Amino acid sequence: MIERKCLQCQTWNEAEDYCKNCGEALSPKALDKKREERLAAEEAAREPTKLEIYQERAKNSKYLLVRIAYHIVYSIFLFIGAIGAFLAWLTAMANG
């Protein structure tokens, strides 16, 4: 039987995901779920950076030339990233 001690109220709980006294998460799954929810809320509350705003405006521009330039530059960076990932994989495989 698994017993976990609540870090909030110091109550011992038997095989519970949440504390029966205060409701605090105890199990690793519940702690991960709580952490992911907190991170998602922080990400949703974060304001976009100037670069993200510029990229969004270029991607959805009413001018065809700006949209084409955005997709060309994006494709170049994606291709360079793919080459870098392949080289990292190749280096890792060399060690066996």
N, CA, C and O atoms as a GROMACS GRO file, in nm:
protein
  384
    1MET      N    1   0.084  -0.117   0.000
    1MET     CA    2   0.000   0.000   0.000
    1MET      C    3   0.089   0.125   0.000
    1MET      O    4   0.186   0.133   0.076
    2ILE      N    5   0.057   0.219  -0.084
    2ILE     CA    6   0.134   0.342  -0.096
    2ILE      C    7   0.076   0.446  -0.002
    2ILE      O    8  -0.044   0.473  -0.003
    3GLU      N    9   0.163   0.505   0.078
    3GLU     CA   10   0.123   0.616   0.163
    3GLU      C   11   0.202   0.739   0.122
    3GLU      O   12   0.324   0.734   0.106
    4ARG      N   13   0.130   0.848   0.105
    4ARG     CA   14   0.195   0.974   0.067
    4ARG      C   15   0.158   1.080   0.169
    4ARG      O   16   0.044   1.088   0.215
    5LYS      N   17   0.258   1.161   0.203
    5LYS     CA   18   0.236   1.269   0.298
    5LYS      C   19   0.211   1.398   0.221
    5LYS      O   20   0.289   1.435   0.133
    6CYS      N   21   0.103   1.466   0.255
    6CYS     CA   22   0.070   1.592   0.189
    6CYS      C   23   0.169   1.699   0.233
    6CYS      O   24   0.198   1.713   0.352
    7LEU      N   25   0.221   1.773   0.137
    7LEU     CA   26   0.318   1.878   0.169
    7LEU      C   27   0.251   2.002   0.226
    7LEU      O   28   0.317   2.084   0.290
    8GLN      N   29   0.121   2.017   0.204
    8GLN     CA   30   0.049   2.135   0.253
    8GLN      C   31   0.008   2.118   0.400
    8GLN      O   32   0.042   2.201   0.484
    9CYS      N   33  -0.067   2.010   0.428
    9CYS     CA   34  -0.126   1.995   0.562
    9CYS      C   35  -0.059   1.885   0.645
    9CYS      O   36  -0.100   1.862   0.758
   10GLN      N   37   0.041   1.817   0.590
   10GLN     CA   38   0.118   1.712   0.659
   10GLN      C   39   0.032   1.590   0.697
   10GLN      O   40   0.065   1.520   0.793
   11THR      N   41  -0.076   1.564   0.624
   11THR     CA   42  -0.162   1.450   0.648
   11THR      C   43  -0.116   1.332   0.563
   11THR      O   44  -0.081   1.349   0.446
   12TRP      N   45  -0.116   1.212   0.623
   12TRP     CA   46  -0.081   1.092   0.548
   12TRP      C   47  -0.205   1.041   0.476
   12TRP      O   48  -0.313   1.034   0.535
   13ASN      N   49  -0.190   1.004   0.349
   13ASN     CA   50  -0.300   0.954   0.266
   13ASN      C   51  -0.260   0.820   0.207
   13ASN      O   52  -0.143   0.799   0.174
   14GLU      N   53  -0.355   0.730   0.193
   14GLU     CA   54  -0.329   0.597   0.138
   14GLU      C   55  -0.377   0.589  -0.006
   14GLU      O   56  -0.498   0.596  -0.032
   15ALA      N   57  -0.285   0.574  -0.100
   15ALA     CA   58  -0.313   0.551  -0.242
   15ALA      C   59  -0.414   0.651  -0.298
   15ALA      O   60  -0.502   0.612  -0.376
   16GLU      N   61  -0.404   0.773  -0.261
   16GLU     CA   62  -0.493   0.879  -0.309
   16GLU      C   63  -0.416   0.966  -0.408
   16GLU      O   64  -0.296   0.988  -0.392
   17ASP      N   65  -0.486   1.016  -0.509
   17ASP     CA   66  -0.425   1.111  -0.602
   17ASP      C   67  -0.424   1.252  -0.543
   17ASP      O   68  -0.335   1.332  -0.572
   18TYR      N   69  -0.524   1.280  -0.462
   18TYR     CA   70  -0.535   1.412  -0.399
   18TYR      C   71  -0.554   1.393  -0.249
   18TYR      O   72  -0.610   1.293  -0.205
   19CYS      N   73  -0.507   1.489  -0.172
   19CYS     CA   74  -0.517   1.483  -0.027
   19CYS      C   75  -0.664   1.484   0.015
   19CYS      O   76  -0.743   1.564  -0.034
   20LYS      N   77  -0.699   1.392   0.107
   20LYS     CA   78  -0.839   1.385   0.152
   20LYS      C   79  -0.871   1.498   0.249
   20LYS      O   80  -0.989   1.523   0.277
   21ASN      N   81  -0.769   1.567   0.301
   21ASN     CA   82  -0.791   1.675   0.396
   21ASN      C   83  -0.801   1.812   0.328
   21ASN      O   84  -0.894   1.888   0.354
   22CYS      N   85  -0.702   1.843   0.240
   22CYS     CA   86  -0.699   1.978   0.181
   22CYS      C   87  -0.717   1.978   0.029
   22CYS      O   88  -0.736   2.085  -0.030
   23GLY      N   89  -0.711   1.862  -0.036
   23GLY     CA   90  -0.732   1.855  -0.180
   23GLY      C   91  -0.608   1.880  -0.265
   23GLY      O   92  -0.620   1.893  -0.387
   24GLU      N   93  -0.491   1.888  -0.205
   24GLU     CA   94  -0.366   1.911  -0.277
   24GLU      C   95  -0.327   1.784  -0.354
   24GLU      O   96  -0.351   1.673  -0.306
   25ALA      N   97  -0.266   1.802  -0.473
   25ALA     CA   98  -0.225   1.688  -0.555
   25ALA      C   99  -0.112   1.612  -0.486
   25ALA      O  100  -0.020   1.672  -0.430
   26LEU      N  101  -0.120   1.478  -0.490
   26LEU     CA  102  -0.018   1.395  -0.424
   26LEU      C  103   0.055   1.302  -0.520
   26LEU      O  104   0.177   1.289  -0.513
   27SER      N  105  -0.018   1.237  -0.610
   27SER     CA  106   0.044   1.138  -0.699
   27SER      C  107   0.123   1.209  -0.808
   27SER      O  108   0.094   1.324  -0.841
   28PRO      N  109   0.223   1.141  -0.864
   28PRO     CA  110   0.301   1.202  -0.973
   28PRO      C  111   0.215   1.241  -1.093
   28PRO      O  112   0.240   1.345  -1.155
   29LYS      N  113   0.114   1.161  -1.126
   29LYS     CA  114   0.026   1.194  -1.238
   29LYS      C  115  -0.052   1.322  -1.210
   29LYS      O  116  -0.065   1.409  -1.297
   30ALA      N  117  -0.105   1.334  -1.088
   30ALA     CA  118  -0.182   1.454  -1.052
   30ALA      C  119  -0.091   1.577  -1.046
   30ALA      O  120  -0.132   1.686  -1.086
   31LEU      N  121   0.032   1.559  -0.997
   31LEU     CA  122   0.126   1.671  -0.992
   31LEU      C  123   0.164   1.716  -1.132
   31LEU      O  124   0.173   1.836  -1.158
   32ASP      N  125   0.185   1.621  -1.224
   32ASP     CA  126   0.217   1.656  -1.363
   32ASP      C  127   0.100   1.728  -1.429
   32ASP      O  128   0.120   1.825  -1.502
   33LYS      N  129  -0.021   1.680  -1.405
   33LYS     CA  130  -0.140   1.743  -1.462
   33LYS      C  131  -0.155   1.886  -1.411
   33LYS      O  132  -0.188   1.977  -1.488
   34LYS      N  133  -0.132   1.906  -1.282
   34LYS     CA  134  -0.142   2.039  -1.223
   34LYS      C  135  -0.036   2.132  -1.281
   34LYS      O  136  -0.064   2.249  -1.309
   35ARG      N  137   0.087   2.081  -1.298
   35ARG     CA  138   0.196   2.160  -1.354
   35ARG      C  139   0.167   2.198  -1.499
   35ARG      O  140   0.190   2.311  -1.540
   36GLU      N  141   0.116   2.103  -1.578
   36GLU     CA  142   0.083   2.130  -1.719
   36GLU      C  143  -0.028   2.234  -1.730
   36GLU      O  144  -0.024   2.320  -1.818
   37GLU      N  145  -0.127   2.227  -1.642
   37GLU     CA  146  -0.234   2.326  -1.643
   37GLU      C  147  -0.180   2.465  -1.610
   37GLU      O  148  -0.220   2.565  -1.670
   38ARG      N  149  -0.089   2.472  -1.512
   38ARG     CA  150  -0.030   2.600  -1.473
   38ARG      C  151   0.053   2.657  -1.588
   38ARG      O  152   0.045   2.777  -1.616
   39LEU      N  153   0.132   2.573  -1.655
   39LEU     CA  154   0.213   2.620  -1.767
   39LEU      C  155   0.127   2.665  -1.885
   39LEU      O  156   0.159   2.763  -1.951
   40ALA      N  157   0.017   2.593  -1.910
   40ALA     CA  158  -0.074   2.632  -2.019
   40ALA      C  159  -0.140   2.766  -1.988
   40ALA      O  160  -0.158   2.848  -2.078
   41ALA      N  161  -0.176   2.788  -1.862
   41ALA     CA  162  -0.236   2.915  -1.824
   41ALA      C  163  -0.136   3.029  -1.837
   41ALA      O  164  -0.172   3.139  -1.882
   42GLU      N  165  -0.011   3.005  -1.799
   42GLU     CA  166   0.093   3.107  -1.813
   42GLU      C  167   0.118   3.139  -1.960
   42GLU      O  168   0.136   3.256  -1.996
   43GLU      N  169   0.119   3.037  -2.045
   43GLU     CA  170   0.143   3.057  -2.188
   43GLU      C  171   0.028   3.135  -2.251
   43GLU      O  172   0.051   3.221  -2.337
   44ALA      N  173  -0.095   3.106  -2.208
   44ALA     CA  174  -0.210   3.177  -2.263
   44ALA      C  175  -0.212   3.324  -2.219
   44ALA      O  176  -0.259   3.410  -2.293
   45ALA      N  177  -0.160   3.351  -2.101
   45ALA     CA  178  -0.160   3.488  -2.048
   45ALA      C  179  -0.043   3.571  -2.102
   45ALA      O  180  -0.043   3.694  -2.091
   46ARG      N  181   0.057   3.504  -2.160
   46ARG     CA  182   0.176   3.574  -2.208
   46ARG      C  183   0.142   3.655  -2.333
   46ARG      O  184   0.072   3.608  -2.422
   47GLU      N  185   0.193   3.777  -2.338
   47GLU     CA  186   0.173   3.860  -2.455
   47GLU      C  187   0.273   3.822  -2.564
   47GLU      O  188   0.387   3.787  -2.533
   48PRO      N  189   0.232   3.828  -2.691
   48PRO     CA  190   0.325   3.791  -2.799
   48PRO      C  191   0.440   3.892  -2.810
   48PRO      O  192   0.423   4.010  -2.783
   49THR      N  193   0.556   3.842  -2.850
   49THR     CA  194   0.672   3.928  -2.869
   49THR      C  195   0.658   4.006  -2.999
   49THR      O  196   0.570   3.978  -3.080
   50LYS      N  197   0.746   4.103  -3.018
   50LYS     CA  198   0.742   4.183  -3.140
   50LYS      C  199   0.769   4.097  -3.263
   50LYS      O  200   0.710   4.118  -3.369
   51LEU      N  201   0.860   4.000  -3.249
   51LEU     CA  202   0.890   3.910  -3.360
   51LEU      C  203   0.769   3.826  -3.397
   51LEU      O  204   0.739   3.808  -3.516
   52GLU      N  205   0.697   3.773  -3.297
   52GLU     CA  206   0.578   3.693  -3.326
   52GLU      C  207   0.470   3.776  -3.394
   52GLU      O  208   0.402   3.728  -3.484
   53ILE      N  209   0.455   3.900  -3.351
   53ILE     CA  210   0.358   3.990  -3.414
   53ILE      C  211   0.396   4.016  -3.559
   53ILE      O  212   0.311   4.013  -3.648
   54TYR      N  213   0.526   4.043  -3.582
   54TYR     CA  214   0.574   4.069  -3.718
   54TYR      C  215   0.554   3.946  -3.808
   54TYR      O  216   0.510   3.959  -3.922
   55GLN      N  217   0.585   3.829  -3.756
   55GLN     CA  218   0.568   3.707  -3.835
   55GLN      C  219   0.422   3.685  -3.871
   55GLN      O  220   0.391   3.649  -3.984
   56GLU      N  221   0.333   3.707  -3.777
   56GLU     CA  222   0.190   3.688  -3.804
   56GLU      C  223   0.141   3.789  -3.908
   56GLU      O  224   0.062   3.754  -3.996
   57ARG      N  225   0.188   3.913  -3.897
   57ARG     CA  226   0.147   4.014  -3.994
   57ARG      C  227   0.202   3.982  -4.133
   57ARG      O  228   0.133   4.003  -4.233
   58ALA      N  229   0.326   3.932  -4.142
   58ALA     CA  230   0.384   3.898  -4.272
   58ALA      C  231   0.315   3.777  -4.333
   58ALA      O  232   0.292   3.772  -4.454
   59LYS      N  233   0.280   3.680  -4.250
   59LYS     CA  234   0.216   3.559  -4.299
   59LYS      C  235   0.076   3.588  -4.354
   59LYS      O  236   0.032   3.525  -4.450
   60ASN      N  237   0.007   3.683  -4.294
   60ASN     CA  238  -0.130   3.715  -4.334
   60ASN      C  239  -0.141   3.849  -4.406
   60ASN      O  240  -0.248   3.910  -4.408
   61SER      N  241  -0.031   3.895  -4.464
   61SER     CA  242  -0.030   4.024  -4.532
   61SER      C  243  -0.122   4.022  -4.654
   61SER      O  244  -0.144   3.918  -4.716
   62LYS      N  245  -0.175   4.138  -4.686
   62LYS     CA  246  -0.260   4.146  -4.805
   62LYS      C  247  -0.178   4.153  -4.933
   62LYS      O  248  -0.232   4.138  -5.043
   63TYR      N  249  -0.048   4.175  -4.920
   63TYR     CA  250   0.041   4.182  -5.036
   63TYR      C  251   0.102   4.045  -5.064
   63TYR      O  252   0.162   3.983  -4.976
   64LEU      N  253   0.087   4.001  -5.185
   64LEU     CA  254   0.135   3.869  -5.225
   64LEU      C  255   0.286   3.857  -5.212
   64LEU      O  256   0.336   3.753  -5.169
   65LEU      N  257   0.359   3.961  -5.248
   65LEU     CA  258   0.505   3.957  -5.241
   65LEU      C  259   0.554   3.938  -5.097
   65LEU      O  260   0.651   3.865  -5.074
   66VAL      N  261   0.490   4.001  -5.002
   66VAL     CA  262   0.529   3.986  -4.860
   66VAL      C  263   0.502   3.844  -4.812
   66VAL      O  264   0.585   3.786  -4.742
   67ARG      N  265   0.387   3.788  -4.850
   67ARG     CA  266   0.356   3.650  -4.810
   67ARG      C  267   0.454   3.551  -4.871
   67ARG      O  268   0.496   3.456  -4.805
   68ILE      N  269   0.489   3.572  -4.998
   68ILE     CA  270   0.584   3.483  -5.065
   68ILE      C  271   0.721   3.493  -4.998
   68ILE      O  272   0.786   3.391  -4.974
   69ALA      N  273   0.766   3.614  -4.968
   69ALA     CA  274   0.896   3.634  -4.901
   69ALA      C  275   0.896   3.566  -4.764
   69ALA      O  276   0.995   3.504  -4.725
   70TYR      N  277   0.785   3.578  -4.690
   70TYR     CA  278   0.776   3.514  -4.559
   70TYR      C  279   0.791   3.363  -4.573
   70TYR      O  280   0.867   3.301  -4.498
   71HIS      N  281   0.719   3.303  -4.667
   71HIS     CA  282   0.725   3.157  -4.683
   71HIS      C  283   0.861   3.111  -4.733
   71HIS      O  284   0.906   3.002  -4.696
   72ILE      N  285   0.927   3.189  -4.815
   72ILE     CA  286   1.062   3.152  -4.861
   72ILE      C  287   1.160   3.153  -4.744
   72ILE      O  288   1.236   3.058  -4.725
   73VAL      N  289   1.158   3.261  -4.666
   73VAL     CA  290   1.249   3.270  -4.550
   73VAL      C  291   1.218   3.161  -4.449
   73VAL      O  292   1.309   3.100  -4.394
   74TYR      N  293   1.089   3.136  -4.424
   74TYR     CA  294   1.049   3.030  -4.330
   74TYR      C  295   1.098   2.894  -4.378
   74TYR      O  296   1.147   2.814  -4.298
   75SER      N  297   1.087   2.868  -4.508
   75SER     CA  298   1.132   2.740  -4.565
   75SER      C  299   1.284   2.724  -4.553
   75SER      O  300   1.333   2.615  -4.525
   76ILE      N  301   1.357   2.833  -4.574
   76ILE     CA  302   1.503   2.828  -4.561
   76ILE      C  303   1.542   2.792  -4.418
   76ILE      O  304   1.628   2.706  -4.396
   77PHE      N  305   1.480   2.859  -4.320
   77PHE     CA  306   1.513   2.830  -4.180
   77PHE      C  307   1.472   2.688  -4.142
   77PHE      O  308   1.543   2.622  -4.066
   78LEU      N  309   1.361   2.639  -4.194
   78LEU     CA  310   1.318   2.502  -4.168
   78LEU      C  311   1.416   2.402  -4.227
   78LEU      O  312   1.448   2.302  -4.164
   79PHE      N  313   1.464   2.429  -4.347
   79PHE     CA  314   1.561   2.342  -4.412
   79PHE      C  315   1.693   2.340  -4.334
   79PHE      O  316   1.751   2.233  -4.315
   80ILE      N  317   1.740   2.456  -4.290
   80ILE     CA  318   1.864   2.463  -4.212
   80ILE      C  319   1.847   2.388  -4.080
   80ILE      O  320   1.939   2.319  -4.035
   81GLY      N  321   1.730   2.401  -4.018
   81GLY     CA  322   1.703   2.327  -3.894
   81GLY      C  323   1.703   2.177  -3.916
   81GLY      O  324   1.752   2.101  -3.832
   82ALA      N  325   1.648   2.133  -4.029
   82ALA     CA  326   1.647   1.991  -4.061
   82ALA      C  327   1.788   1.938  -4.082
   82ALA      O  328   1.821   1.828  -4.038
   83ILE      N  329   1.871   2.016  -4.149
   83ILE     CA  330   2.011   1.975  -4.168
   83ILE      C  331   2.082   1.967  -4.033
   83ILE      O  332   2.157   1.872  -4.007
   84GLY      N  333   2.058   2.066  -3.946
   84GLY     CA  334   2.118   2.063  -3.813
   84GLY      C  335   2.073   1.943  -3.731
   84GLY      O  336   2.153   1.882  -3.661
   85ALA      N  337   1.944   1.910  -3.740
   85ALA     CA  338   1.893   1.793  -3.668
   85ALA      C  339   1.955   1.664  -3.722
   85ALA      O  340   1.987   1.573  -3.646
   86PHE      N  341   1.971   1.657  -3.855
   86PHE     CA  342   2.033   1.539  -3.914
   86PHE      C  343   2.178   1.526  -3.869
   86PHE      O  344   2.223   1.416  -3.835
   87LEU      N  345   2.252   1.637  -3.867
   87LEU     CA  346   2.392   1.632  -3.823
   87LEU      C  347   2.402   1.594  -3.676
   87LEU      O  348   2.494   1.522  -3.637
   88ALA      N  349   2.309   1.643  -3.592
   88ALA     CA  350   2.309   1.606  -3.451
   88ALA      C  351   2.282   1.457  -3.437
   88ALA      O  352   2.346   1.389  -3.357
   89TRP      N  353   2.184   1.405  -3.515
   89TRP     CA  354   2.155   1.262  -3.510
   89TRP      C  355   2.275   1.181  -3.558
   89TRP      O  356   2.309   1.079  -3.498
   90LEU      N  357   2.340   1.227  -3.665
   90LEU     CA  358   2.456   1.157  -3.720
   90LEU      C  359   2.570   1.154  -3.618
   90LEU      O  360   2.638   1.052  -3.603
   91THR      N  361   2.589   1.263  -3.549
   91THR     CA  362   2.694   1.268  -3.446
   91THR      C  363   2.661   1.174  -3.330
   91THR      O  364   2.750   1.106  -3.278
   92ALA      N  365   2.536   1.168  -3.291
   92ALA     CA  366   2.497   1.079  -3.182
   92ALA      C  367   2.510   0.933  -3.223
   92ALA      O  368   2.545   0.849  -3.140
   93MET      N  369   2.484   0.902  -3.348
   93MET     CA  370   2.494   0.764  -3.394
   93MET      C  371   2.639   0.719  -3.411
   93MET      O  372   2.667   0.599  -3.409
   94ALA      N  373   2.730   0.812  -3.427
   94ALA     CA  374   2.871   0.776  -3.446
   94ALA      C  375   2.929   0.711  -3.321
   94ALA      O  376   3.020   0.629  -3.329
   95ASN      N  377   2.875   0.748  -3.204
   95ASN     CA  378   2.927   0.693  -3.080
   95ASN      C  379   2.872   0.554  -3.052
   95ASN      O  380   2.926   0.482  -2.968
   96GLY      N  381   2.768   0.517  -3.120
   96GLY     CA  382   2.714   0.383  -3.109
   96GLY      C  383   2.618   0.372  -2.999
   96GLY      O  384   2.563   0.264  -2.976
   0.00000   0.00000   0.00000
